[in-house]
Amino acid sequence: MRNLLLICAIAVVTSYSFVPKSSRALFLRDSLAIVGSITLATTSPPPSFAAESITHPSGVHINIISSGSGPKPEVGELAAIRFKATHSNGIVLDDILDTPEPFYTRVGSGSLIKGVEKVLPDMRVGDHWILLVPGELAFGKKGRSSSAGKPRVPPDAEIIFDLEVVGLPGKEPELIDIVGTV
């Protein structure tokens, strides 16, 4: 909404150089509308989206953004996920939400932080959850030292994990089953 108001205000401002005004009253009216739109767009808080909020038995806080209807992954199965891991101070640790190829992980293999490994078997294909992973289920007391392309994570840092399960290879219907025979 804020972006839409700002775009409208910019469009009106840019149109002034091409459209002559016939009266001072019209100019003042339009000017006040522009100032009001810009003020509203830059000072109003962003809209909040209602999400179901639960706490997993492991201690991970979960905000359910959307629920899927696909199958759940079992420990040992391959799962295709998309995620964005962010430190609680806003520093992005890893981001593959918008990449063309998802990240494939074997559920329960330990390739993800503990908090995500505990929650992943409870998700379904199509689920989009935001996890608040406590420090002891993230990088623990040692944290993580910085390395090439990876920022440092301090000890016991909470990690915000935006997680979406996009596929379970082997459990999804084959394209030929969906389309039918030709």
N, C-alpha and C positions, 0 to 999 in steps of 0.2 A: 504494500500500500504506500509506504513511504517513497519507494523508488518510483512508483507510478505518479505520485503527486509532484515529485521533483522533475520528472521527465515532462509532465504537462506544463509546469512553470517554465522550464527551459524552452519548450516549444513556443509558448506565448511570447517570451522575451525575444526570441530570435525572429518572430514574425513582425516585430515592431519596425524593423528597418525597411520592410517592404510595403507596409500598409499605412497610408497617411491617416491621421486622426482628424475627425471633423469638429470635435469640440473638446474643451478642457475637461468637462464632466466625464466624457467617455475615457479620456486618458487617465484621470484620477481613479475612476472605478476599476479600470483594468490594472492599474499600478497597485492598488490595494489588494486586488485578487492575487496578483503575482507574489507580493510580499507575504500575504497570508498563507499561500500554498507553500512557499519556501520555508516559512517558519514552522508550519505544521509538519512538513516533510522532514525537517532536520531536528525537531524537538520531540516528536511523539515517539514513544517506545515501540520497538518492533512487535509485531503480533506474536502472541504466544499460542502454541499449538497444544491442545490437550493430549496428553499421553498417559497411558496407564503406568503407574510407578509401583514396582515391587522390589523386595529384597530377596535375593537367592539365598538358600541355606548356607552357601559358602561365605556370604557377607558382601557379595557384589550387588550394588544397587543397579536396578534395570529400569529404564524408561522405554516402554514399548511404543515405537513410532507406528509400525504397521505389523499386522499378523499375516503370515502366509498360511497356505493350506496344504503344502507339500509334505513329504515324509520327513521324519526326524533322522539325523545321522546317528549311527551307532559307533561305539568306540572301535577303532580300527578301520573304519570306512573313510574313503576319500571324500572331502567336502570342498566345494568351490565357494569362496567367501570374498567379499569386498569389505574393506575397513579403512578407518582413519584413526590412528592412535595419536592422542594429544596429551601433553603434560598438563596438569591442572593450571599452570601459569600461561597456557596458550601456545607453547612451542610444539610444533608438529613433529612427531617422532617418525611416523610412517604414514603414507597416504596412497591407497590404491583404489579409492572409491570411483574415480572417473577413468581408470585405465581400461583399455579394450579387453584385456584378459584378466579374469579373476585370479586370486591366489588359491592354490590348491594345497590343502593340508590334510594329513591323516589325523582324524579325531583321536585325541588322547596320546598323541606321540610326543608331546612336549615342545613342539615347534612354536607355540604361541605362549604368551604369559599365562601363569597358572589360573588367574581369574577367568580368562576367556576359555581356557581348556575345560573349566568346570561348568561353564554356562552353555557352551556350544552343543552338547548332546541334548539339551532341552529345547533347542530352537528347531524350527521347521524351515523347509525351503520357502523363501518368500518373506520370512521374518526380517524386520529391520529394527534393531534394538540399539540403544545407547547405554553403554555400561560405564559405571563409575567403579573402577577397580581399586580397592585399597592397596596401600604400599606393600603389605606383606604378601599379596597375591599378584603383585606386578614385578618389580625388580628387587624387592626386599631391602634388607639393611645395607647391602653393598651398593645399591643403585646400579648405574651402568656408566662406564667411562665413555668419553666421546671417541669416535673413530671416523674414518672417512665417510662422510655423508650421514652420519648418525650423531645427533646431539647428545650431550651428557644428560643423564637422569640422576637427580640427587637421591640419597637414601630415603626409603619409605615414601616415595612420591606417589600420589594418586594419579592414575592414568584414566583418561576419558577415551573410551573405545567405541567408535561408531561402527557397528557390525551388521552386515547383511549376508544371509545365506542365499546364494544364487543358484546352487545346483548340487546334486549328489550323483556323480557319474556312476552308472550301474543301476540306480534306483529310479531314474527318470524314464518316461516312456520314449521309445525310439521314434524317430520322425516318421518312419514307414508305418508304425502303428497309429499315429495321429492322422496322417494324410490318407492312408489306405493304399491299396495296390493300384497301380496304374493300368 
